[in-house]
Amino acid sequence: MLITSLLSLLVIFFLLYQEFKNVKIASIILLNLPLALIGGVFSIWITSGIMSIPSIIGFITLFGVATRNGILLVSHYKTLREEGLSLYDTIITGSKDRLSPILMTALTAGLALVPLAIAGDLPGNEIQSPMAKVILGGLLTSTLLNIFIVPVVYYLSNTKSEK
């Protein structure tokens, strides 16, 4: 499982590098994965404490959403930089522009998963409930931290090129 996960991360990184042609940008986007992992692991710990196949499937889904949010934010930063905005203006404008789409995606997914997470003790929900709990916890942390951490890391990683 560990080898497969590491191989998946490598493939994701390679695909991001192919798209952006920049190791720094691909790494900043991948920063969302540990941010999502925090909430997913915490939700497992606080609910059942059992890592199961459904929760692993939840992590896979969560990583896809978290990566998409990072791509949304960083690709907009890249577009604004190409238009000639300063680094500070790029981060402020890009973050404001992408805040609504990122929050709407997380809120929509979260609201859809709440009934599945709550109905965990009902028959037939043995698979859906752990998956929903992982996704909900990870969405919460990755969305909130994505709004703050990714802009700071982008700024810090590009301050040398700005001077």
DSSP file (Angstrom, degrees, kcal/mol; ACC not computed):
  #  RESIDUE AA STRUCTURE BP1 BP2  ACC     N-H-->O    O-->H-N    N-H-->O    O-->H-N    TCO  KAPPA ALPHA  PHI   PSI    X-CA   Y-CA   Z-CA
    1    1 A M     >        0   0    0      0, 0.0     4,-2.4     0, 0.0     5,-0.2   0.000 360.0 360.0 360.0 -41.8    0.0    0.0    0.0
    2    2 A L  H  >  +     0   0    0      2,-0.2     4,-2.5     1,-0.2     5,-0.2   0.913 360.0  49.0 -63.9 -43.3    2.8    2.4    0.9
    3    3 A I  H  > S+     0   0    0      1,-0.2     4,-2.4     2,-0.2    -1,-0.2   0.909 111.9  49.1 -63.8 -42.3    4.6    1.7   -2.4
    4    4 A T  H  > S+     0   0    0      2,-0.2     4,-2.3     1,-0.2    -1,-0.2   0.898 111.3  49.9 -64.1 -40.9    1.4    2.2   -4.4
    5    5 A S  H  X S+     0   0    0     -4,-2.4     4,-2.3     2,-0.2    -2,-0.2   0.925 112.0  46.8 -64.4 -44.9    0.8    5.5   -2.6
    6    6 A L  H  X S+     0   0    0     -4,-2.5     4,-2.1     1,-0.2    -2,-0.2   0.891 112.0  50.9 -64.8 -39.2    4.3    6.8   -3.2
    7    7 A L  H  X S+     0   0    0     -4,-2.4     4,-2.2     2,-0.2    -1,-0.2   0.895 109.3  51.6 -63.9 -39.8    4.1    5.8   -6.8
    8    8 A S  H  X S+     0   0    0     -4,-2.3     4,-2.6     2,-0.2    -2,-0.2   0.914 108.9  50.3 -63.0 -43.3    0.7    7.6   -7.1
    9    9 A L  H  X S+     0   0    0     -4,-2.3     4,-2.6     1,-0.2    -1,-0.2   0.889 110.0  50.9 -61.6 -39.2    2.3   10.8   -5.6
   10   10 A L  H  X S+     0   0    0     -4,-2.1     4,-2.4     2,-0.2    -1,-0.2   0.909 110.8  47.9 -64.4 -42.7    5.1   10.5   -8.1
   11   11 A V  H  X S+     0   0    0     -4,-2.2     4,-2.5     2,-0.2    -2,-0.2   0.913 112.0  49.6 -65.1 -43.2    2.7   10.2  -11.0
   12   12 A I  H  X S+     0   0    0     -4,-2.6     4,-2.6     2,-0.2     5,-0.2   0.930 111.6  48.9 -60.7 -45.4    0.6   13.2   -9.8
   13   13 A F  H  X S+     0   0    0     -4,-2.6     4,-2.6     1,-0.2    -2,-0.2   0.918 110.8  50.4 -60.4 -43.5    3.8   15.2   -9.4
   14   14 A F  H  X S+     0   0    0     -4,-2.4     4,-2.4     2,-0.2    -2,-0.2   0.906 110.9  48.7 -61.7 -42.9    4.9   14.3  -13.0
   15   15 A L  H  X S+     0   0    0     -4,-2.5     4,-1.8     2,-0.2    -1,-0.2   0.904 112.2  48.6 -64.8 -41.2    1.5   15.2  -14.4
   16   16 A L  H  X S+     0   0    0     -4,-2.6     4,-2.6     2,-0.2     5,-0.3   0.896 111.4  50.3 -64.9 -39.2    1.5   18.6  -12.6
   17   17 A Y  H  X S+     0   0    0     -4,-2.6     4,-2.7     1,-0.2    -2,-0.2   0.904 108.4  52.4 -64.9 -40.3    5.1   19.2  -13.8
   18   18 A Q  H  < S+     0   0    0     -4,-2.4    -1,-0.2     1,-0.2    -2,-0.2   0.868 114.0  44.2 -62.2 -36.2    4.0   18.4  -17.4
   19   19 A E  H  < S+     0   0    0     -4,-1.8    -2,-0.2    -5,-0.2    -1,-0.2   0.925 127.9  24.6 -74.5 -46.0    1.2   20.9  -17.1
   20   20 A F  H  < S-     0   0    0     -4,-2.6    -2,-0.2     2,-0.1    -3,-0.2   0.611  86.2-142.0-100.0 -14.3    3.0   23.8  -15.5
   21   21 A K  S  < S+     0   0    0     -4,-2.7     2,-0.3    -5,-0.3    -4,-0.1   0.833  70.0 102.2  54.9  35.9    6.6   23.0  -16.6
   22   22 A N     >  -     0   0    0     -6,-0.2     4,-2.1    -5,-0.2     5,-0.2  -0.921  60.3-157.1-152.9 120.4    7.8   24.2  -13.1
   23   23 A V  H  > S+     0   0    0     -2,-0.3     4,-2.3     1,-0.2     5,-0.2   0.876  97.0  55.8 -64.1 -38.7    8.9   22.0  -10.2
   24   24 A K  H  > S+     0   0    0      2,-0.2     4,-2.1     1,-0.2    -1,-0.2   0.921 109.4  44.6 -62.3 -45.8    8.2   24.8   -7.7
   25   25 A I  H  > S+     0   0    0      2,-0.2     4,-2.2     1,-0.2    -1,-0.2   0.914 112.7  51.3 -67.0 -42.6    4.5   25.2   -8.8
   26   26 A A  H  X S+     0   0    0     -4,-2.1     4,-2.0     1,-0.2    -1,-0.2   0.888 111.2  49.2 -61.1 -38.5    4.0   21.4   -8.9
   27   27 A S  H  X S+     0   0    0     -4,-2.3     4,-0.9     2,-0.2    -1,-0.2   0.889 108.4  52.3 -68.6 -39.2    5.3   21.2   -5.4
   28   28 A I  H  < S+     0   0    0     -4,-2.1     3,-0.5     1,-0.2     4,-0.3   0.904 110.2  49.0 -64.1 -39.9    3.1   24.0   -4.1
   29   29 A I  H >< S+     0   0    0     -4,-2.2     3,-1.6     1,-0.2     4,-0.2   0.908 108.3  53.4 -65.2 -41.3    0.1   22.3   -5.5
   30   30 A L  H >< S+     0   0    0     -4,-2.0     3,-1.5     1,-0.3    -1,-0.2   0.681  89.2  79.9 -68.1 -16.3    1.1   19.0   -3.9
   31   31 A L  T 3X S+     0   0    0     -4,-0.9     4,-1.1    -3,-0.5    -1,-0.3   0.764  80.5  68.9 -60.1 -24.1    1.3   20.9   -0.6
   32   32 A N  H <> S+     0   0    0     -3,-1.6     4,-2.1    -4,-0.3    -1,-0.3   0.771  85.7  69.0 -66.1 -25.5   -2.5   20.5   -0.4
   33   33 A L  H <> S+     0   0    0     -3,-1.5     4,-2.4    -4,-0.2    -1,-0.2   0.938 100.8  42.7 -65.0 -47.8   -2.2   16.8    0.1
   34   34 A P  H  > S+     0   0    0      0, 0.0     4,-1.8     0, 0.0    -1,-0.2   0.861 112.2  56.4 -65.1 -30.6   -0.7   16.9    3.6
   35   35 A L  H  X S+     0   0    0     -4,-1.1     4,-0.9     1,-0.2    -2,-0.2   0.884 111.5  42.5 -65.2 -37.1   -3.2   19.7    4.5
   36   36 A A  H  X S+     0   0    0     -4,-2.1     4,-2.1     1,-0.2    -1,-0.2   0.856 108.7  59.5 -74.0 -36.0   -6.0   17.3    3.5
   37   37 A L  H  X S+     0   0    0     -4,-2.4     4,-2.7     1,-0.2     5,-0.3   0.854  97.3  61.5 -61.3 -35.9   -4.4   14.4    5.3
   38   38 A I  H  X S+     0   0    0     -4,-1.8     4,-2.2     1,-0.2    -1,-0.2   0.949 109.3  39.6 -56.2 -52.0   -4.5   16.3    8.6
   39   39 A G  H  X S+     0   0    0     -4,-0.9     4,-2.4    99,-0.2    99,-0.4   0.868 115.0  52.5 -69.1 -37.3   -8.3   16.5    8.5
   40   40 A G  H  X S+     0   0    0     -4,-2.1     4,-1.7    97,-0.3    -2,-0.2   0.929 112.8  43.5 -64.7 -45.2   -8.8   13.0    7.2
   41   41 A V  H  X S+     0   0    0     -4,-2.7     4,-2.6     1,-0.2    -2,-0.2   0.908 113.8  51.6 -66.5 -41.7   -6.6   11.4    9.9
   42   42 A F  H  X S+     0   0    0     -4,-2.2     4,-2.7    -5,-0.3     5,-0.2   0.900 108.1  51.8 -62.6 -40.3   -8.2   13.5   12.6
   43   43 A S  H  X S+     0   0    0     -4,-2.4     4,-1.5     2,-0.2     5,-0.3   0.870 111.1  47.6 -67.1 -34.8  -11.7   12.5   11.5
   44   44 A I  H  X>S+     0   0    0     -4,-1.7     5,-3.3     2,-0.2     4,-0.8   0.934 113.8  48.3 -66.5 -45.3  -10.8    8.8   11.6
   45   45 A W  H  <5S+     0   0    0     -4,-2.6    -2,-0.2     1,-0.2    -1,-0.2   0.899 114.4  44.5 -62.4 -42.2   -9.2    9.3   15.0
   46   46 A I  H  <5S+     0   0    0     -4,-2.7    -1,-0.2    -5,-0.2    -2,-0.2   0.772 122.5  34.8 -78.1 -25.3  -12.1   11.2   16.5
   47   47 A T  H  <5S-     0   0    0     -4,-1.5    -3,-0.2    -5,-0.2    -2,-0.1   0.921 137.3 -20.8 -93.1 -72.8  -14.9    8.9   15.1
   48   48 A S  T  <5 -     0   0    0     -4,-0.8    -3,-0.2    -5,-0.3    -4,-0.1   0.725  64.1-138.2-114.7 -28.7  -13.8    5.2   15.0
   49   49 A G      < +     0   0    0     -5,-3.3     2,-0.5     1,-0.2    -4,-0.2   0.569  65.5 120.8  78.2   8.1  -10.1    5.1   15.1
   50   50 A I        -     0   0    0     -6,-0.3     2,-0.7     2,-0.0    -1,-0.2  -0.920  55.3-149.2-112.9 124.2  -10.2    2.3   12.5
   51   51 A M        +     0   0    0     -2,-0.5     2,-0.2    -3,-0.1   -10,-0.0  -0.816  33.0 167.7 -88.5 117.4   -8.4    2.7    9.1
   52   52 A S     >  -     0   0    0     -2,-0.7     4,-2.0     1,-0.1     5,-0.2  -0.717  51.4 -96.8-125.4 173.8  -10.5    0.7    6.6
   53   53 A I  H  > S+     0   0    0     -2,-0.2     4,-2.3     1,-0.2     5,-0.2   0.915 122.7  53.3 -59.5 -44.8  -10.7    0.2    2.9
   54   54 A P  H  > S+     0   0    0      0, 0.0     4,-1.9     0, 0.0    -1,-0.2   0.885 108.6  49.7 -60.0 -36.2  -13.6    2.7    2.7
   55   55 A S  H  > S+     0   0    0      2,-0.2     4,-1.9     1,-0.2    -2,-0.2   0.865 108.7  52.5 -70.2 -33.3  -11.6    5.3    4.5
   56   56 A I  H  X S+     0   0    0     -4,-2.0     4,-2.0     2,-0.2    -1,-0.2   0.899 108.1  51.1 -65.6 -40.0   -8.7    4.8    2.1
   57   57 A I  H  X S+     0   0    0     -4,-2.3     4,-2.2     1,-0.2    -2,-0.2   0.884 107.5  54.5 -62.4 -37.9  -11.1    5.3   -0.8
   58   58 A G  H  X S+     0   0    0     -4,-1.9     4,-2.8     1,-0.2    -2,-0.2   0.894 105.8  51.7 -61.5 -40.1  -12.1    8.5    1.0
   59   59 A F  H  X S+     0   0    0     -4,-1.9     4,-2.7     2,-0.2    -2,-0.2   0.899 107.5  52.3 -63.9 -40.0   -8.5    9.6    1.1
   60   60 A I  H  X S+     0   0    0     -4,-2.0     4,-1.6     2,-0.2    -2,-0.2   0.936 113.2  44.1 -61.0 -46.3   -8.1    9.0   -2.7
   61   61 A T  H  X S+     0   0    0     -4,-2.2     4,-2.0     1,-0.2    -2,-0.2   0.923 113.1  51.9 -62.8 -44.7  -11.2   11.2   -3.4
   62   62 A L  H  X S+     0   0    0     -4,-2.8     4,-2.8     1,-0.2     5,-0.2   0.893 106.2  53.2 -60.4 -42.4  -10.1   13.8   -0.9
   63   63 A F  H  X S+     0   0    0     -4,-2.7     4,-2.3     1,-0.2    -1,-0.2   0.862 107.1  53.3 -64.4 -34.9   -6.6   14.0   -2.5
   64   64 A G  H  X S+     0   0    0     -4,-1.6     4,-2.0    -5,-0.2    -1,-0.2   0.926 112.0  43.6 -64.3 -44.3   -8.3   14.6   -5.9
   65   65 A V  H  X S+     0   0    0     -4,-2.0     4,-2.2     2,-0.2    -2,-0.2   0.912 114.3  49.8 -67.5 -42.6  -10.4   17.5   -4.6
   66   66 A A  H  X S+     0   0    0     -4,-2.8     4,-1.9     1,-0.2    -2,-0.2   0.894 111.1  49.2 -64.4 -40.0   -7.5   19.0   -2.7
   67   67 A T  H  X S+     0   0    0     -4,-2.3     4,-2.4    -5,-0.2    -1,-0.2   0.908 109.4  52.6 -64.9 -41.5   -5.2   18.8   -5.7
   68   68 A R  H  X S+     0   0    0     -4,-2.0     4,-2.5     1,-0.2    -2,-0.2   0.898 107.7  51.4 -61.6 -41.0   -7.9   20.5   -7.8
   69   69 A N  H  X S+     0   0    0     -4,-2.2     4,-2.0     1,-0.2    -1,-0.2   0.898 110.5  48.9 -63.1 -40.1   -8.2   23.3   -5.4
   70   70 A G  H  X S+     0   0    0     -4,-1.9     4,-2.8     2,-0.2     5,-0.3   0.895 110.7  50.1 -65.3 -40.3   -4.5   23.9   -5.5
   71   71 A I  H  X S+     0   0    0     -4,-2.4     4,-2.4     1,-0.2     5,-0.3   0.916 108.7  53.4 -63.8 -42.9   -4.5   23.9   -9.3
   72   72 A L  H  X S+     0   0    0     -4,-2.5     4,-1.1    -5,-0.2    -2,-0.2   0.928 115.8  39.1 -55.9 -47.3   -7.3   26.4   -9.3
   73   73 A L  H  X S+     0   0    0     -4,-2.0     4,-1.9     2,-0.2    -2,-0.2   0.950 119.6  42.0 -72.2 -50.9   -5.4   28.8   -7.0
   74   74 A V  H  X S+     0   0    0     -4,-2.8     4,-2.4     1,-0.2    -3,-0.2   0.858 111.6  54.2 -71.9 -35.2   -1.9   28.4   -8.4
   75   75 A S  H  X S+     0   0    0     -4,-2.4     4,-2.1    -5,-0.3    -1,-0.2   0.868 108.8  50.2 -67.0 -33.3   -2.9   28.4  -12.1
   76   76 A H  H  X S+     0   0    0     -4,-1.1     4,-2.5    -5,-0.3    -2,-0.2   0.891 108.6  52.2 -69.7 -38.0   -4.7   31.7  -11.5
   77   77 A Y  H  X S+     0   0    0     -4,-1.9     4,-2.4     2,-0.2    -2,-0.2   0.932 109.3  50.3 -58.2 -45.0   -1.6   33.1   -9.8
   78   78 A K  H  X S+     0   0    0     -4,-2.4     4,-2.0     1,-0.2    -2,-0.2   0.906 110.2  49.5 -61.9 -42.7    0.4   32.1  -12.9
   79   79 A T  H  X S+     0   0    0     -4,-2.1     4,-1.2     1,-0.2    -1,-0.2   0.915 111.4  48.7 -63.2 -43.6   -2.1   33.7  -15.2
   80   80 A L  H  <>S+     0   0    0     -4,-2.5     5,-1.9     1,-0.2     4,-0.3   0.870 109.4  52.4 -66.1 -36.1   -2.0   37.0  -13.2
   81   81 A R  H ><5S+     0   0    0     -4,-2.4     3,-1.3     1,-0.2    -1,-0.2   0.894 106.8  53.1 -65.1 -39.2    1.8   37.0  -13.2
   82   82 A E  H 3<5S+     0   0    0     -4,-2.0    -1,-0.2     1,-0.3    -2,-0.2   0.774 102.7  58.8 -66.9 -25.1    1.9   36.6  -17.0
   83   83 A E  T 3<5S-     0   0    0     -4,-1.2    -1,-0.3    -5,-0.1    -2,-0.2   0.548 124.6-104.5 -79.7  -7.6   -0.4   39.6  -17.2
   84   84 A G  T < 5 +     0   0    0     -3,-1.3    -3,-0.2    -4,-0.3    -2,-0.1   0.561  66.8 150.2 100.9   9.6    2.3   41.6  -15.4
   85   85 A L      < -     0   0    0     -5,-1.9    -1,-0.3     1,-0.1    -2,-0.0  -0.412  50.3-106.6 -72.2 151.6    0.9   42.0  -11.8
   86   86 A S     >  -     0   0    0      1,-0.1     4,-2.5    -2,-0.1     5,-0.2  -0.253  33.0-104.7 -69.4 166.5    3.3   42.2   -9.0
   87   87 A L  H  > S+     0   0    0      2,-0.2     4,-2.1     1,-0.2     5,-0.2   0.927 120.7  46.7 -61.5 -46.6    3.8   39.3   -6.7
   88   88 A Y  H  > S+     0   0    0      1,-0.2     4,-2.4     2,-0.2     5,-0.2   0.935 114.6  46.3 -62.7 -47.1    1.8   40.8   -3.9
   89   89 A D  H  > S+     0   0    0      1,-0.2     4,-2.7     2,-0.2     5,-0.4   0.859 110.2  55.5 -64.7 -35.1   -1.1   42.0   -6.1
   90   90 A T  H  X S+     0   0    0     -4,-2.5     4,-2.7     2,-0.2     5,-0.3   0.935 110.4  44.2 -61.0 -47.0   -1.1   38.5   -7.8
   91   91 A I  H  X S+     0   0    0     -4,-2.1     4,-2.1     2,-0.2     5,-0.2   0.918 117.2  44.4 -68.1 -43.5   -1.6   36.8   -4.5
   92   92 A I  H  X S+     0   0    0     -4,-2.4     4,-2.1     2,-0.2    -2,-0.2   0.959 120.5  39.5 -66.0 -50.7   -4.2   39.2   -3.2
   93   93 A T  H  X S+     0   0    0     -4,-2.7     4,-2.6    -5,-0.2    -2,-0.2   0.930 117.8  48.4 -65.8 -45.9   -6.2   39.3   -6.4
   94   94 A G  H  X S+     0   0    0     -4,-2.7     4,-1.9    -5,-0.4    -1,-0.2   0.882 112.0  49.0 -63.6 -39.2   -5.8   35.6   -7.2
   95   95 A S  H  X S+     0   0    0     -4,-2.1     4,-1.1    -5,-0.3    -1,-0.2   0.904 113.1  46.8 -68.2 -40.6   -6.9   34.6   -3.7
   96   96 A K  H  X S+     0   0    0     -4,-2.1     4,-0.6    -5,-0.2     3,-0.3   0.906 112.9  50.0 -66.1 -40.6   -9.9   36.8   -3.8
   97   97 A D  H  < S+     0   0    0     -4,-2.6    -2,-0.2     1,-0.2    -1,-0.2   0.862 118.1  38.0 -66.1 -36.0  -10.9   35.6   -7.3
   98   98 A R  H  X S+     0   0    0     -4,-1.9     4,-2.0    -5,-0.2     5,-0.2   0.498  93.0  86.5 -97.4  -4.4  -10.6   31.9   -6.4
   99   99 A L  H  X S+     0   0    0     -4,-1.1     4,-2.7    -3,-0.3     5,-0.2   0.941  90.1  48.4 -60.5 -48.3  -12.0   32.0   -2.9
  100  100 A S  H  X S+     0   0    0     -4,-0.6     4,-2.7     1,-0.2     5,-0.2   0.937 112.1  46.3 -62.2 -49.9  -15.6   31.6   -4.0
  101  101 A P  H  > S+     0   0    0      0, 0.0     4,-2.0     0, 0.0    -1,-0.2   0.899 115.2  47.6 -61.4 -37.9  -15.1   28.6   -6.4
  102  102 A I  H  X S+     0   0    0     -4,-2.0     4,-2.1     2,-0.2    -2,-0.2   0.937 115.0  44.7 -67.9 -45.7  -12.9   26.8   -3.8
  103  103 A L  H  X S+     0   0    0     -4,-2.7     4,-2.8    -5,-0.2     5,-0.2   0.885 112.5  52.0 -65.7 -38.3  -15.4   27.4   -1.0
  104  104 A M  H  X S+     0   0    0     -4,-2.7     4,-2.5    -5,-0.2     5,-0.2   0.894 109.7  49.2 -66.8 -39.0  -18.4   26.5   -3.1
  105  105 A T  H  X S+     0   0    0     -4,-2.0     4,-2.3    -5,-0.2     5,-0.2   0.942 115.2  43.6 -63.2 -47.2  -16.8   23.2   -4.2
  106  106 A A  H  X S+     0   0    0     -4,-2.1     4,-2.8     1,-0.2    -2,-0.2   0.910 115.2  48.8 -65.7 -42.3  -16.0   22.3   -0.6
  107  107 A L  H  X S+     0   0    0     -4,-2.8     4,-2.8     2,-0.2     5,-0.2   0.911 112.0  48.3 -65.8 -42.7  -19.4   23.4    0.7
  108  108 A T  H  X S+     0   0    0     -4,-2.5     4,-1.8    -5,-0.2    -2,-0.2   0.942 116.0  43.1 -62.7 -48.1  -21.3   21.5   -2.0
  109  109 A A  H  X S+     0   0    0     -4,-2.3     4,-1.5    -5,-0.2    -2,-0.2   0.915 115.0  50.8 -64.1 -42.4  -19.3   18.3   -1.4
  110  110 A G  H  X S+     0   0    0     -4,-2.8     4,-1.3    -5,-0.2     3,-0.2   0.924 109.8  48.3 -62.7 -45.9  -19.5   18.7    2.4
  111  111 A L  H  < S+     0   0    0     -4,-2.8    -1,-0.2     1,-0.2    -2,-0.2   0.857 110.9  51.8 -64.3 -34.6  -23.3   19.2    2.4
  112  112 A A  H  < S+     0   0    0     -4,-1.8     4,-0.4    -5,-0.2    -1,-0.2   0.811 112.5  46.3 -69.8 -28.8  -23.8   16.2    0.2
  113  113 A L  H  X S+     0   0    0     -4,-1.5     4,-2.4    -3,-0.2     5,-0.2   0.649  89.4  83.4 -90.6 -16.0  -21.7   14.0    2.5
  114  114 A V  H  X S+     0   0    0     -4,-1.3     4,-2.5     1,-0.2     5,-0.2   0.920  91.0  49.0 -56.8 -47.8  -23.2   15.0    5.8
  115  115 A P  H  > S+     0   0    0      0, 0.0     4,-1.9     0, 0.0    -1,-0.2   0.883 112.2  49.8 -61.2 -35.0  -26.1   12.6    5.6
  116  116 A L  H  4 S+     0   0    0     -4,-0.4    -2,-0.2     2,-0.2    17,-0.1   0.893 112.5  46.9 -68.3 -38.8  -23.8    9.8    4.7
  117  117 A A  H >< S+     0   0    0     -4,-2.4     3,-0.7     1,-0.2    -1,-0.2   0.883 114.0  47.2 -70.4 -37.8  -21.5   10.6    7.6
  118  118 A I  H 3< S+     0   0    0     -4,-2.5     3,-0.5     1,-0.2     2,-0.4   0.869 105.8  58.0 -71.8 -36.6  -24.3   10.9   10.1
  119  119 A A  T ><  +     0   0    0     -4,-1.9     3,-1.1    -5,-0.2    -1,-0.2  -0.067  68.0 125.3 -87.5  36.0  -26.1    7.7    9.1
  120  120 A G  T <   +     0   0    0     -3,-0.7    -1,-0.2    -2,-0.4     9,-0.1   0.763  68.6  52.6 -68.0 -26.5  -23.0    5.5    9.8
  121  121 A D  T 3  S+     0   0    0     -3,-0.5    -1,-0.2     2,-0.1    -2,-0.1   0.493  87.7 100.2 -90.8  -1.9  -24.8    3.1   12.2
  122  122 A L  S X  S-     0   0    0     -3,-1.1     3,-1.7     1,-0.1     4,-0.1  -0.548  87.7 -92.5 -81.4 148.7  -27.6    2.3    9.8
  123  123 A P  T 3  S+     0   0    0      0, 0.0    -1,-0.1     0, 0.0    -2,-0.1  -0.334 110.8  25.1 -60.6 137.6  -27.5   -1.0    7.8
  124  124 A G  T 3  S+     0   0    0     -4,-0.1     4,-0.3    -3,-0.1     3,-0.3   0.303  99.1  89.7  93.0  -8.0  -25.9   -0.6    4.4
  125  125 A N    <>  +     0   0    0     -3,-1.7     4,-2.1     1,-0.2    -3,-0.1   0.198  47.8 108.4-103.8  15.1  -23.8    2.5    5.3
  126  126 A E  T  4 S+     0   0    0      1,-0.2    -1,-0.2     2,-0.2    -6,-0.0   0.793  90.4  33.3 -63.8 -27.1  -20.8    0.5    6.5
  127  127 A I  T  > S+     0   0    0     -3,-0.3     4,-1.2     2,-0.1    -1,-0.2   0.855 119.0  49.1 -93.8 -43.2  -18.8    1.6    3.4
  128  128 A Q  H  > S+     0   0    0     -4,-0.3     4,-2.7     1,-0.2     5,-0.2   0.872 104.5  57.5 -68.8 -38.6  -20.3    5.1    2.8
  129  129 A S  H  X S+     0   0    0     -4,-2.1     4,-2.5     2,-0.2     5,-0.2   0.935 107.1  43.6 -65.8 -49.9  -20.0    6.5    6.3
  130  130 A P  H  > S+     0   0    0      0, 0.0     4,-2.0     0, 0.0    -1,-0.2   0.897 116.0  50.4 -62.3 -36.6  -16.2    6.1    6.9
  131  131 A M  H  X S+     0   0    0     -4,-1.2     4,-2.2     1,-0.2    -2,-0.2   0.933 111.7  47.1 -64.0 -45.6  -15.5    7.4    3.4
  132  132 A A  H  X S+     0   0    0     -4,-2.7     4,-2.8     1,-0.2     5,-0.2   0.883 110.2  52.9 -64.7 -39.0  -17.7   10.4    4.0
  133  133 A K  H  X S+     0   0    0     -4,-2.5     4,-2.4     2,-0.2     5,-0.2   0.905 110.1  47.6 -64.2 -41.3  -16.1   11.2    7.4
  134  134 A V  H  X S+     0   0    0     -4,-2.0     4,-2.5    -5,-0.2     5,-0.2   0.934 113.9  47.0 -64.4 -45.7  -12.6   11.1    5.9
  135  135 A I  H  X S+     0   0    0     -4,-2.2     4,-2.8     2,-0.2     5,-0.2   0.919 112.7  49.6 -64.8 -42.7  -13.7   13.4    3.0
  136  136 A L  H  X S+     0   0    0     -4,-2.8     4,-2.0     2,-0.2    -2,-0.2   0.940 113.5  45.0 -61.3 -47.9  -15.5   15.8    5.3
  137  137 A G  H  X S+     0   0    0     -4,-2.4     4,-1.9     1,-0.2   -97,-0.3   0.916 116.6  45.8 -62.7 -43.3  -12.6   16.1    7.7
  138  138 A G  H  X S+     0   0    0     -4,-2.5     4,-2.9   -99,-0.4     5,-0.3   0.873 110.2  53.6 -69.1 -37.4  -10.0   16.5    5.0
  139  139 A L  H  X S+     0   0    0     -4,-2.8     4,-2.2    -5,-0.2     5,-0.3   0.902 107.8  52.4 -62.1 -40.4  -12.2   19.0    3.1
  140  140 A L  H  X S+     0   0    0     -4,-2.0     4,-2.0    -5,-0.2     5,-0.2   0.961 117.2  35.2 -61.5 -52.9  -12.4   21.2    6.1
  141  141 A T  H  X S+     0   0    0     -4,-1.9     4,-2.8     2,-0.2     5,-0.3   0.919 118.5  49.6 -71.9 -41.9   -8.7   21.3    6.8
  142  142 A S  H  X S+     0   0    0     -4,-2.9     4,-2.1    -5,-0.2    -1,-0.2   0.895 113.7  46.3 -66.7 -37.0   -7.5   21.4    3.2
  143  143 A T  H  X S+     0   0    0     -4,-2.2     4,-1.5    -5,-0.3    -1,-0.2   0.951 117.0  42.3 -69.0 -48.0   -9.9   24.2    2.3
  144  144 A L  H  X S+     0   0    0     -4,-2.0     4,-0.8    -5,-0.3    -2,-0.2   0.926 120.5  41.7 -65.0 -44.1   -9.2   26.4    5.3
  145  145 A L  H  X>S+     0   0    0     -4,-2.8     4,-3.5    -5,-0.2     5,-0.7   0.834 108.9  60.2 -74.0 -30.7   -5.4   25.8    5.1
  146  146 A N  H  <5S+     0   0    0     -4,-2.1     4,-0.4    -5,-0.3    -1,-0.2   0.863 101.8  54.7 -61.2 -36.2   -5.3   26.1    1.3
  147  147 A I  H  <5S+     0   0    0     -4,-1.5    -1,-0.2    -5,-0.1    -2,-0.2   0.806 125.0  21.6 -68.5 -29.4   -6.7   29.6    1.6
  148  148 A F  H  X5S+     0   0    0     -4,-0.8     4,-1.3    -3,-0.4    -2,-0.2   0.835 124.3  44.7-106.3 -46.0   -3.9   30.7    4.0
  149  149 A I  H  X5S+     0   0    0     -4,-3.5     4,-2.8     2,-0.2     5,-0.3   0.932 108.2  53.4 -73.2 -47.5   -0.9   28.3    3.6
  150  150 A V  H  ><S+     0   0    0     -5,-0.7     4,-2.8    -4,-0.4     5,-0.2   0.912 109.2  48.4 -60.5 -45.7   -0.6   28.1   -0.2
  151  151 A P  H  > S+     0   0    0      0, 0.0     4,-2.5     0, 0.0    -1,-0.2   0.910 113.3  48.7 -60.5 -38.7   -0.6   31.9   -0.8
  152  152 A V  H  X S+     0   0    0     -4,-1.3     4,-2.8     2,-0.2    -2,-0.2   0.936 113.6  45.4 -65.4 -45.5    2.1   32.3    1.9
  153  153 A V  H  X S+     0   0    0     -4,-2.8     4,-2.5     2,-0.2    -1,-0.2   0.901 112.9  51.1 -65.5 -40.1    4.3   29.5    0.4
  154  154 A Y  H  X S+     0   0    0     -4,-2.8     4,-0.9    -5,-0.3    -1,-0.2   0.926 112.3  47.1 -61.1 -44.1    3.8   30.9   -3.1
  155  155 A Y  H >X S+     0   0    0     -4,-2.5     3,-0.8    -5,-0.2     4,-0.8   0.948 114.0  46.3 -62.1 -49.2    4.9   34.3   -1.9
  156  156 A L  H 3< S+     0   0    0     -4,-2.8     3,-0.4     1,-0.2     4,-0.4   0.856 112.1  50.9 -63.7 -35.2    7.9   32.9   -0.1
  157  157 A S  H 3< S+     0   0    0     -4,-2.5    -1,-0.2     1,-0.2    -2,-0.2   0.642 117.0  40.1 -78.9 -12.5    9.0   30.8   -3.0
  158  158 A N  H <X S+     0   0    0     -4,-0.9     4,-1.0    -3,-0.8    -1,-0.2   0.376  85.9  92.4-115.4   3.6    8.8   33.7   -5.4
  159  159 A T  H  X S+     0   0    0     -4,-0.8     4,-1.2    -3,-0.4     3,-0.1   0.846  85.2  54.6 -68.5 -31.9   10.2   36.6   -3.4
  160  160 A K  H  4 S+     0   0    0     -4,-0.4    -1,-0.2     1,-0.2     3,-0.2   0.884 108.1  48.7 -67.9 -36.9   13.7   36.0   -4.7
  161  161 A S  H  4 S+     0   0    0      1,-0.2    -1,-0.2    -4,-0.2    -2,-0.2   0.712 106.8  58.6 -74.9 -18.7   12.5   36.2   -8.4
  162  162 A E  H  <        0   0    0     -4,-1.0    -1,-0.2     1,-0.2    -2,-0.2   0.809 360.0 360.0 -77.7 -31.8   10.7   39.4   -7.6
  163  163 A K     <        0   0    0     -4,-1.2    -1,-0.2    -3,-0.2    -2,-0.2   0.470 360.0 360.0 -77.7 360.0   13.8   41.3   -6.4
